[in-house]
Amino acid sequence: MAYILRYNKKWVFIIALLATISLLSTLYTVTRRPVVPPLPIRDLNSYWPTPLENAVCQPKIYVYKPPKTFQVPKEVQQQKCHESNYNSEILLHDQLTDPTSPIYKYYVTEDPEEANFFFIPFFGACYLYNCWSENGWKWDERCDVDTKYVDPMMDMVMSDFPYWHRNGGRDHLMIHPMDQTFTYYQNNERFQPAIFLKTVGDKREKWMHRHRYHRDIVIPSTTRMIHHLRMNPLDYLHPENGRPKNGKRDIFVLFQGCCPDVKPEDEYSNGIRSLLFQYFADYPGYEIGDVLSDAEYIEKLSRAKYGLSPMGWTLDTTRIWEFMAFGVVPIVIADGIIEPFEFDVDWDSFIVRIRRDEVHRLDEILRNIDDATYELKRKNLWEHGRRVGIEMDAWHYIVRELCRMENIHDPVNLELGY
């Protein structure tokens, strides 16, 4: 018996020794793995996305000047419509018409004969927003928008100038920044040949009648915080890196918005928000609640690490532009969304996408994002993502898509300096 025990101990020792040698060999091999160098830059034209300053072309845009007899009054544009999240139409128009604007200097011509594109200053969203505010926010009210606004505008474009008929309206631009895009107007067939700039991009068959593929350009929307209240994120963040001036980003996930009573089977948000309010609101590090005061919300934006951007009635939300302005990495929960300028912006480098059928795993997914990956997204967001906004480089991105849509390839360096 003693012999057998000594024999077994001998083999146990030998096996343990071999295992130790194998482990040490493996560790030695791992530690000897060579550092992998980055690939060399070889051909800039084969890389994506292309640097923004390397324009596809630099077209000239002529802006029509409608008479005051039917244009939305300037005081309505600057006051009532200034508070609207549908204000992209006016901000983009103002960038084109302000002679001190760099956009005016890059792209605008006062001579329609040399223009490649024609901008129709159609402020339908402003007209309807003002209409609703004067009629107790009855969303089905139209205030004769077709006869008092659509028809006079298109009569001017088609009758007072020859340029619509030159290419059947295909080189004309209009902005439709509301949820239902051009379908608010019964006479929308009059302007259908034009290129539409719109804030709602949707790949789903359900809404394909609202999105004209290869004729619509998805643009950013405006937000109350940035474009109405004109809050400056740099009052709270370091301009070089977007880190909070007072401390660190100690809110793991932020969502402030409606609607806490959403049910899982509801059409609104496809039920997504039910999980946010009923479950994740109780998770540590999560700040999920209803609408806050402006000051409280701004303070939380400056402290948040991730921001939830779930769909509402449409896939897009203005919330994402507040997150991006404040360096908060957006969590986009909107299956089928077409984000602005997807041909030129690497959205996946600075956002996190979570599908509806994975929302219940939200915390697991976010906790598994390591610090290095988060920091890379945060850095990309601060250096590149923020510039997509309506107040920054939106027109440069719009022009790139216009060049492609009309097959104009005349490369030029805009010398933007970044």
N, C-alpha and C positions, 0 to 999 in steps of 0.2 A: 504493500500500500504506500509506504514511504517513497519507494522508487517511482511509483506512478505519479505521486504528487510532485516529486522533484522534476520528473519528465514534463508534466503539464506546466509547471512554473517556468521551465526552460523555454517551452514554445510560446507561452504568454509573453515572456520577456522579449523573445525574438520578434514576435508579431508587433509588439508595442514599439520596439526599436525601428522596425521597418516602416511602421506608420509615421513615426516621428521624422525619420529621414525623408519620407515621401512628402510630409507636410512642409518641412524646411525647404525641400527642393522646390515645391510649388511656390512658397512664399518668396524664395530667392528669384525664381523665374518671373513672378509678378513684379517684384521690385526692380527687375532688370528690363522691364518693358520700355522700349524707347519712347521718348516724347514725340507725339505726332505733330509735325509742323503744318501750318495752314497751307492750303494750295496757293500757288502764285497767281497773281492777276495776269490774265492772258489776253482777253479780248473784251473790252468794256461793252461793246454792242451786244454781246451774248449774255450779259447779266440782266437780272430783273430784281427790283424795279430800276428803271433808268433814272439817273439823277434828274430832279425836276427842272434844273436850269437848262438841261439839254432838250430843248423843245422840239416836238415833232414838226411844228411850223409856227409862224408868228403872224396870224391872220389879222386883218383889219375889220373892226366891227363898227357899224353905223347904228346909232341909237335914234329911233324915231322920237319926235317931240309932239305929243298930242296936245290939242288946245285945252284950256281950262273948262271949256263948256261941258266936257264929259269925263275928264280925268279926275280921279279921286283927289279931293282938295288937299293941298299941302299940309294944312293944319291937322287933318285927319290922319295923314301918313305919319306925321311927327308926334302926334299925341296918342290917340286911341290905338292905332295900329302898332305903335312903338312897343306896347306892352304885350303884343301877340307873339306866340311862338311860330307864327306863320310869316314872320317878317323878312325871310330870306329874299323875297322878291324885291323889296325896297333897298335892303342893304347892298345887294349885288348891283342893282341899278345905280345907286349912289356912287359905288366904286367906279362905274363906267363913265359917269357924267361929271365927276369932280376933277377939274383940270390939275389939281395938286396930287391926285391919287396916282401911285405908280401903275395901277391897272389901266388907267386912262392913257398914260404915256406909252405903255407897252402895246395896247391893242386897239385903241379907239381912233376912228377917223371922222372928221366932220364933212368929208366929201363922200357921199353915197356911191359915186361912180367907181371909187377904188375899193369899196368894201367887199369882203368875202362873205360876211355874215351881217344880219340885220336883227337888232334887238327891239322887240315890241315891249314897251313899258306897260304891260298888262298887270294891274294890281288887283286881280280878282279876289285874292284872299283878304286884302285890306277892305275892299268894298263889302264883302260878305261879313267880315268880322264886325265892321262898323254897323252894318245892317242888323246883325244879331243883337249887338249891345243896345241898339235903339228899340228893339222889339222884344225885350224880356228874355233874351237868349233862347229864342225859338229857332232851333237848328234847321227846321225845314223852311224857314222864311227865306225869300230870295230878293225881295225889294226890286223886282223888275230888272235884275242884273243883265238879262239878255238884251232887252230893248234899250235900256239906258246906258249900257256899258259895252257889252260884247259887240253888238252890231255897229255902234259908232266907231269903236276902235278898229274893227276889221274893215269898215267902209273907208276909213282914212288910209289904212295900209294898202288896200286893194285899188282904190280909186284915185287917191291924191298922189301916189307914187307908182312908178312902173316896175319896181324891183321884185314885188311878190310874184308877178307873172313871168319874170325872167327864168326862174327855176321852179315854178309851181309852188313857191313857198317853202321849199325844202332847205333853204339857207337862212330861214328866219327862226328866232329863238323866243320862247315864252317860258315863264316860270309859273308852275302850279304847285305850291308848297303845302297844300292841305291833304288830309287823309284820303279823300275821294278824288283827288287830282282834278282832271278836266271834266268829270262827270257832274259837277255842280251846275254846268251851263247847258241848257237845252240846245243852244245853237253852236255847240262845240265843233260840229262838222266843218264850220267855216275856217277854223284854224288848225284842223287835223294835219295838214301837210308839214307844219312847223316842227322843229325840234323842241321837245319839252324838257325843262329842268324841273325835277321834282324831288321831294324829300322822302318819298315812299318807294322803296325798291323791293319787289316781292316776286319770288320764283314760283310761288304756288299757283296751281291751275285755278284755284278759287277766285283769284283776283287778276287773272291774266288780262281781263278786259280793261283794267286800269293801268296796266304797264305795257307799253308798246316796245317790245324787245327790239333793240338796235336802233330805236328812234328816241328813246328817253335817256336822259343823263341824270343819275341820282346825285343829289347835292346834300350838303349838311343842312340842318335846321338851326334856327336861332334858339336861344334860351333866355329865360327871365333873368337869371343871375348875370350872365355875361353881356347880353345885348340890350337888355332893358335897364337893369340896375347898374350896369357897367362896373361890376365888381372886378377887381384886378387880382388874379391869383398871386402875383408877385408881391402883394402886400403880406402874404402869408408864407410864401415859399421862396427858397433861394433860386435866383434866376439861372444859375449855372447847372444845377442838378435837380431842381424840383423837390428837394427835401424840405420838410417843415422847418420854419425858423425857430419855433418854440417846441422843441422836443422831437418825437418820432411819430411814425404812423402806427398808433396803438389801437386803431379800430381795424379789426381783421376784415370784416365785410360790412358794407354800408348799403342800406336801401331806405329811402324816405319817399313815400308816395302812397297812392291809393291802391288797392282797395281791400281793407282787412276782411270784408265779408264775402270775398270771392269763394265760390265752391269749386271743387276739382273738376266738375263736369261743365262749368260755365264756358260760354264762348269768349268772354272777355279774358284776355291773356292766355287763352286755352287752359284755364284753370291753374296756371303756373303760380300765380301769386298766392293761392290758397296754401301752398306748402311753405312759402316764405313767412306768412303771418302766423300760421297755426303750429309750425314746428321750429323753423330756424330762428325765429325771433327769440327763442329761449336758449339758443346755443351760446357758449362763452365766446366773446370777441365779436359777436354779431350785433349791429345796431340797425334794427328793422322796425320801422314804425310809420305812422301817418305823416302828413305834411307838417313841416316845422316852420318856425319863423325864419326869415331870411338869414339873420345873424347866426342862429343856431346851426342852420344847414351849412353855411359857409365854413363855420368853425369845424364841423364834422368832415366836410370835404377835404380840408387841409390835413386831417389826421387819418384818413382812411387808406387802407392798403388796396383793397379790392372794392369795386362798386357793382352792384347788381343792375343789369339793364334788361329786364324781362319785357317781352312784348306787351302791348295793351290792346287797343282795338286794331292797331296795325303793328307790323313787326318792328318798325323803328320807334325810338323814343328820344325826346330831347335830352333826357337824363345823361345819355352817353357823352354828349358834348360838354356837359358840366364836369363829368368825371375826367375827360381827357384834358380839359383846360387846367384842372387842378392836379394833374399827374396821378390820378387814381386809375389803376388798371381795370378796365371794364370787363365784366363777365356778361357776355351776350347770350341771352336765352331767347332765340327767335329763329326757329328752323325755317330756312328758305329765304332769309333776308339778303338783299343785295345792298351792300354797304357802298357809300360814295366812292367813286373812282377806283373800283377794284382792279382795273387794268394797270394802275400806276401806284397803288398803295398796298403795302404788305401788311394787311390788317392782322394777320395771325402772328406777326412779330411783336404786337403790343396789346392784344386782347386775349381773353380765354373764351372759347365757345363751349357751351354746354347744351346738349339737345334736351328737348322736353322730357323724353323718356329716361333721362339720366339726372333730372333735377333732384330726385330723392337722394342721390349720391353727392350732392353739392359739397358738403363738408369734406367728405373723403377725397374728392377730386382736388379741392383747393389745398388741403393739408399735404397732399402728395406732390405739390409743386415745390421743388427744392429752392433754397435761397438764391442760388446762382441763376436759375431759370427766371425767377421773379425779378431779380435785379436787371436781367437783360431786357425783359419786357418793359420794366419801368423806365429804363434808360432809353429804349427805342421810342416809347410813348412820349417822353419829354423832348427828345431831340427831333423826332419825325412826326409822330401821331398828332401832336397838337397843331401842327401846321396845316392839317387838312381842314381845319375849321373855316367857317364862312368869313371870318374877319381876317384871315391870313392868306393862304395860298389857293383858295377855292377856284378863283378865276383861272389860275395857271393850269389846274387840273381839268377844268371845264374845256379850256382851249385844246388841250391834248386830245380829249375825246372828240371834239369837233373836227380836228384835223384828220383823225382816223375815219370818222363817219363819212366825211366828204372826200376821202382818199387824197388828201393833200400831204405830201411828204416833202418838206423843204426844211431840213434841220437847221436850227440856229441856236447858239448859246445865248441865253438871256442874261448871263452874268449877274445872277441873283446874289452871289456872294456866299452861298451855302449849298 
